[in-house]
Amino acid sequence: MAMRRFRRVGFGFLSFIAICSLAAPSPARAETCGEVVSLAGHDGADLRYSLAGPATGARAALVLLPGGSGFIKLDGDGCPRKLKGNSLIRSRPLFHDGGMVTALLDAPSDHQGNEGLGGFRIAPAHAEDIGRVIADVRRRTGLPVWLVGTSRGGISAANGAARLTGPEAPDGVVMTSPVTSGKTGAAKPWVADTVFSVPLENVRMPVLVVVHADDTCIRTPPNLASDITDKTNGSREQVVTVTGGSGSSGGDSLEACKGRSPHGFIDQEAEVAAGIVRFVLGGAY
């Protein structure tokens, strides 16, 4: 399989100033989680994300797509008020330590109820929203921009990677504990949606899939991880199965789908974040 080497993009003066301002809030106010950026989304919906990163030397940017409803309820300081236990939200400082800028994306304004993104995760309009964020982050930072989605956020990441082209397309995609097993005939039809619900064969950028051997969430069986890369045509691909950690008492149920479990790489956040950073920078996990 062909290997792609990424050209390092220079960290321009404007990008440096922008990220410094995010990492060093004014002493007059409490520490923030990032700059809140608002964009126009599909059908006039408001898109909001929190942009943050290291003060100097950033090497790539990650658009973070949490699982569950996807509605994190960003406040004015760029901090999520919901889904705080999500693995990507917990790992955000680790990505910054690894030289990554992060853009933590909230659900659009018209998908912020209890179901949140629900069946919208596989919609072309959702991919287009993600593309708007990618293009904006790329413009602001001058860096390669990757999609990183966990659990149901993995569906969103796959959707964006499969549908986006040109300046709105990601430079690569990472899926952690992605949803690969749906349920047909459920009261909520979107429960049947998985990463296989989007045209994975269109994915041609680098692809990393990370799962945990002890993940017993019924929607994310780790043995199906390699089925993803069987369908994608990534320029560089790797499937990683993490072992160890503190385990889970959730059993084979939806309880095991919570972030503070093997599904969310509990107590192994640093290991997983470091592996993702290595892959993003062109190496192996």
N, C-alpha and C positions, 0 to 999 in steps of 0.2 A: 504494500500500500504506500502511496506517495507520502512523503513527509513534507510539511511546510514549515519553513523557518520564518519567524516574524521579524520584520525590521523594527528596531526600537525607534520610537517616535520621540523627537526632542521635546523636552518639557519647557515650553515657551514661557516668557516672562509673565504674560497675562494669566496663563494657567497656574503658574507658581503663586501669583498674588491671590488668585481665587481660592486655591486650596489652603493657603496660609490663613486666609480669613475664616475658613471653615474650621480649621483645627485650633485656632487661637481666638476664642470669643472675647469680647470686651470684658474687662474686670468688673464693670458696673452691673453685669447680669450673670445669672447662673449659667453653668456650663451647658452648652447645647449639644444636640446629637447630630446637627448638620444644618446646612442651608435648605430651606424649603423652596422648591422650584415648582411653579405651576405652568402647565401647558394646556392648550386646547386639544381635546380628544375627539373621539367619534361622536357624531350627532350633537356637538356642543358640550359634551361632558367635560368636566375639569379633571385633569391628571395632575397628581401631586407626588413628588418624590423628595427624599432627603439625601442631599449630596454632602459627602464628607470624605476625608482622607488624610494621608500624612502631609506634614508641612513642606517637606522637600522630597525629591527623588521618586515620585510616583511613577510606576512603570506600566500600569494598565488600569482599566476601570471595570468594575463589575456591577451590572444591574441585577439587584437581588430581588427574587420573586418568591415570597413566603408561601407556605401551603395553606391548608384550611380554607377559610373563606377568602383569603387574600386581603381582607379589610383590616388594616393595622391602625387606623385612626390616628394618622400623624397629627401632632400638635404644632403650635407655632414655632417651637424650638427644634422641629425635625425629629422628635422622639415618638416612637410608636406607643400608643396606649392600649392596643390589643395585640394578641399573639406574641407577647414578650418572651414566651418560652420557645418560640420557633428557633430551630437550629441556626438559620442564617442570621437572624437578629442577634442571637447570643454571640455569634462568631464575628460580628462586624468589626470589633476592635482588633481581632486577630488578623483580619484581612488588611486593615490599615497598617498594622505592624509589619506585614509582609510586603508593603509597598503598593497596595491596591487602593485606588479611590473606589468608594461604593456609592451607588445610587439605590436607595431602598424605596421600592415602588409601592404605593398604596393602591387599593382598588379605585377605579374611576368613580366619580360622584354619583353615577346612576346605578352602581352596583355595591352599595355600602349597607345593605340590609343584612339580615341574618344569614342568607344564602351567599351573600357577597358575589364573587365572580361566577360561582355555580357553573352552568353550562356555557357561559361566555368564554371560558378558558380555551375552547377549541375554535372559536369564531375568528374569521379573517379580520374583523374589526378590532379584536383584541390584539392580534399580531400587529396591526397597523398602529395601535396605541403604543405598544412596546417599541416599535420602530421609531416613533416620534421621540421617545425618551432616549433611545440609543443615539440618534442623530444629535440631540441636544447635549448629551453628555460628551459625545465626541467633539462637538464644537467648543464646549467649555474647557475641556481638558487637553485636547490634542493627542489623546491616548487611544490605543486599541480598546474596544469595548466588548466585553463578553456578557452573555446571559448566564445566570446561575439560579436555578430553580430547585426547590426542595418539595418533596411529596406532591401535592396537587400543583404547587408552583412549577414542578417539573413538566406538567402538561403545558403550562404557559410558555416555558422555555423552549420546549419542542415545537410548539406552534409558531413562535417567533423565528426560530432557526429554520423551520421548514418553508415559511411563506415570505420572509423578508428578503429583499434584494437591494443592491446599490448602497448608498450611504446610510440607509436605515438598517442594514443587515448587521448582525453581530459578527465579530471576528472569531468567535468560538462559542461553544455551549457546554455547560456543566449541569448535570442532573443528579441530585442526591436523593436517595430513597424515593425515586419517581413512582407515580401511580401506574402500575402495569396491569392491574386486575380490577375490572369494573363489575357492576352488578346490573344486569338487565332486568326489566320488569319492576324496578323499585318505584316507590311513590314519587321520587324525584328522578326524572329520566336522566339527568346529567350525572348521576352516580355511575352510569355505564361508561362515562368518558375516561380514557386513559391516554398515555402518550402515543398509543397506536391509533388514536382517532384522528391524527393529523398525518399529512404525507411525509413520513420520515425519509423516504427515498430522495427527497429534495435537499436533505441536509448534507452539505459538502464541506463545511468548515470543520475544524477539530472538535471532537466529541469526547467528553469524559463522563462516565457514569459511575457513581459511588454508592454502594449499598452496604448494609451491615448484615453479617451472617446470622445474627440473633434477632433481626427485625421480624416480629410476628404479626405486624399489621396486615390485615387481610387484603388490603389494597396494594401493598408493595412487597410482594414475595421476592426475596433476593435472587432466587434461581431464575427469574425472568429478565434479569438485567442484561445479559448478553443478547437477548432477543432484540433489544433496541439497536445495538450496533450491527446486528445481522441485517437490519433494514436500512440504516443510514449509510451514506457514502462519504463519510468524513475523510478529510485529508490526513487526519491523524486521530486514532481512536484508542481508548483504553477503558476497560471495565475493572473496577477495583472492589473487592469484598473485604470490608474491615472486620476484624475480629477483636475480642476482648471487651474491656469496659465493664461497667457496673451491672449490666444485665437488666432484665425487666420482669415484673410480675404481672404484666398486662395480659398474658396468654394470647391465644390466637383470636384476637378480637379488635374492635375499633379502639379499645383502651390503649392498645399497643401502638396506635398511630400518633400518640402525643409526642411533643418535641423532647421531653425529658425522659427519654428511653433509648434503646438501641436505634430505633427509627430516626431519632434526632442526634445520634452519636454522642449521647450523654457521657461526660468525662473524657471524651476523645476529640473535643472540638479543636484543640490546638493541632493535633495530628492531621485531622481531616483538612483544616484550613491550610496548613503548610503544604499538603499534597496538592490541593487545588491550585495554590499559587505556583508551585513548581510546574504543573501542567500548563497553566496559562502562559508562563514565561518560556514555554517551548520544550520543557523536559518531560520526564515521566513522573507520574504521581509518586 
